[in-house]
Amino acid sequence: MNEDIGELIRLAMEEAERKPQWLARKIDCDRSNIYDIFRRKDVSVEMLCRISKVLKKNLLKDISLHLDEEIADEKCKASGKLDD
């Protein structure tokens, strides 16, 4: 996946028109932790599920779709169907 998980979460927050303070209250953590999450390349599945539920957006599904696209691209490249 080209995007870091933290960036995906930040974009989902923007899409939901929510602020980091709101998410911090919803998942019971300090606002500075939310900014830390935005900078991370990965987060635990548990944390991703908590954030997904609060945002009412299945971030795991989004990650899975990105992964499916990358795998399909790699298969095409391997079979010579896509140019580098």
Buried (B, 14 or more C-beta within 10 A) or exposed (E): BEBBBBBBBBBBBEEBEBEBEBBBEBBEBEBEBBEEBBEEEEBEEEBBBBBBEBBEBBBEEBBEEBEEEEEEEEEEEEEEEEEE
